[in-house]
């Protein structure tokens, strides 16, 4: 009886740890990618540490706008037609719509920010989804 009670408590403790882990760290791989992209987007726009590209994919001279969307919670994952997260692409609206892509894109380095032509950033997301 004592052994089964101890086993029951051990199972309950493991389940509690699992629930806590999922609530803190997320239960999907996309959650980690989105959090990483959110942090990098803030760093990019506040420190000007990444390249700015235009809607055609060309590198634009000058730093990305400073101060726009300065909190990670302001950046949201971009969803494709199947309602899945587009890896390492987040969008923010703060007066204008901004798109941030973390990853290599043509000759624009490892992280790129762009100002979108429309609020949904549909054209810019489509450009990032095309093969290089």
C-alpha positions as CSV (number, residue, x, y, z in Angstrom):
1,X,0.0,0.0,0.0
2,X,2.8,2.4,0.9
3,X,4.7,1.6,-2.3
4,X,1.6,2.3,-4.5
5,X,1.0,5.6,-2.7
6,X,4.6,6.6,-3.3
7,X,4.3,5.6,-7.0
8,X,1.1,7.6,-7.3
9,X,2.8,10.7,-5.9
10,X,5.7,10.2,-8.2
11,X,3.5,10.0,-11.3
12,X,1.5,13.1,-10.1
13,X,4.8,15.0,-9.7
14,X,6.0,14.0,-13.2
15,X,2.7,15.2,-14.7
16,X,2.9,18.5,-12.8
17,X,6.4,19.0,-14.1
18,X,5.3,18.3,-17.7
19,X,2.4,20.7,-17.5
20,X,4.6,23.4,-16.0
21,X,7.3,22.8,-18.7
22,X,4.7,23.1,-21.5
23,X,3.2,26.2,-20.0
24,X,6.6,27.9,-19.6
25,X,8.5,26.8,-22.7
26,X,5.6,26.0,-25.1
27,X,4.6,22.7,-26.6
28,X,5.5,23.3,-30.2
29,X,8.7,23.9,-32.1
30,X,7.2,27.0,-33.7
31,X,6.9,28.7,-30.3
32,X,10.7,28.6,-29.9
33,X,11.2,30.0,-33.4
34,X,8.7,32.8,-32.9
35,X,10.3,33.8,-29.5
36,X,13.7,33.9,-31.1
37,X,12.5,36.0,-34.0
38,X,10.6,38.4,-31.7
39,X,13.8,39.0,-29.7
40,X,15.9,39.5,-32.7
41,X,13.4,41.8,-34.3
42,X,13.5,44.2,-31.3
43,X,17.3,44.0,-31.4
44,X,17.3,44.8,-35.1
45,X,15.1,47.8,-34.9
46,X,16.4,49.3,-31.7
47,X,20.2,48.7,-32.3
48,X,20.1,48.9,-36.2
49,X,22.0,45.6,-36.2
50,X,20.5,44.1,-39.4
51,X,20.0,45.0,-43.0
52,X,17.0,46.8,-44.4
53,X,15.5,45.5,-47.6
54,X,12.8,46.9,-49.9
55,X,9.7,45.1,-51.3
56,X,11.8,43.9,-54.3
57,X,14.5,42.3,-52.1
58,X,17.1,44.9,-52.7
59,X,19.3,46.2,-49.9
60,X,18.4,49.7,-48.9
61,X,21.0,52.1,-47.5
62,X,20.4,53.5,-44.1
63,X,19.4,52.0,-40.8
64,X,15.9,50.5,-40.1
65,X,13.6,52.9,-38.3
66,X,14.5,53.2,-34.6
67,X,12.0,52.8,-31.8
68,X,9.3,51.1,-33.9
69,X,7.9,48.0,-32.1
70,X,10.4,48.1,-29.3
71,X,8.8,45.2,-27.3
72,X,8.9,41.5,-28.2
73,X,5.2,41.1,-27.4
74,X,4.4,43.6,-30.2
75,X,5.8,41.2,-32.9
76,X,3.5,38.4,-34.1
77,X,4.1,35.3,-36.1
78,X,3.2,35.3,-39.8
79,X,0.8,32.5,-40.7
80,X,0.6,30.9,-44.2
81,X,-2.5,29.7,-45.9
82,X,-2.4,26.4,-43.9
83,X,-2.4,28.4,-40.6
84,X,1.1,27.3,-39.8
85,X,3.9,29.6,-38.7
86,X,6.3,30.8,-41.3
87,X,9.7,30.1,-39.6
88,X,11.6,33.1,-38.3
89,X,9.3,35.8,-39.8
90,X,7.4,38.2,-37.5
91,X,5.3,41.3,-38.2
92,X,4.6,44.4,-36.2
93,X,2.3,47.4,-36.7
94,X,3.4,50.6,-35.1
95,X,2.2,53.5,-37.3
96,X,3.5,51.5,-40.2
97,X,3.8,47.7,-40.8
98,X,7.2,46.2,-40.3
99,X,8.4,42.7,-41.2
100,X,11.4,41.0,-39.8
101,X,13.1,37.9,-41.2
102,X,15.8,36.0,-39.3
103,X,17.9,33.9,-41.6
104,X,20.0,34.3,-44.8
105,X,18.2,36.1,-47.6
106,X,20.1,36.6,-50.9
107,X,23.0,39.0,-50.2
108,X,21.2,40.8,-47.3
109,X,22.9,39.1,-44.5
110,X,21.5,37.0,-41.6
111,X,18.7,39.3,-40.5
112,X,16.5,41.7,-42.5
113,X,13.9,44.3,-41.6
114,X,11.5,45.9,-44.1
115,X,8.7,48.4,-44.1
116,X,5.7,46.8,-45.7
117,X,3.6,48.5,-48.4
118,X,0.4,47.3,-46.8
119,X,-0.6,46.3,-43.3
120,X,-0.7,42.6,-44.0
121,X,2.8,42.5,-45.5
122,X,1.5,39.9,-48.0
123,X,3.8,40.8,-50.9
124,X,6.9,40.9,-48.6
125,X,6.1,37.5,-47.0
126,X,5.6,36.0,-50.5
127,X,9.0,37.3,-51.5
128,X,10.6,35.6,-48.4
129,X,8.9,32.3,-49.1
130,X,10.2,32.1,-52.7
131,X,13.3,29.9,-53.2
132,X,16.5,31.9,-53.5
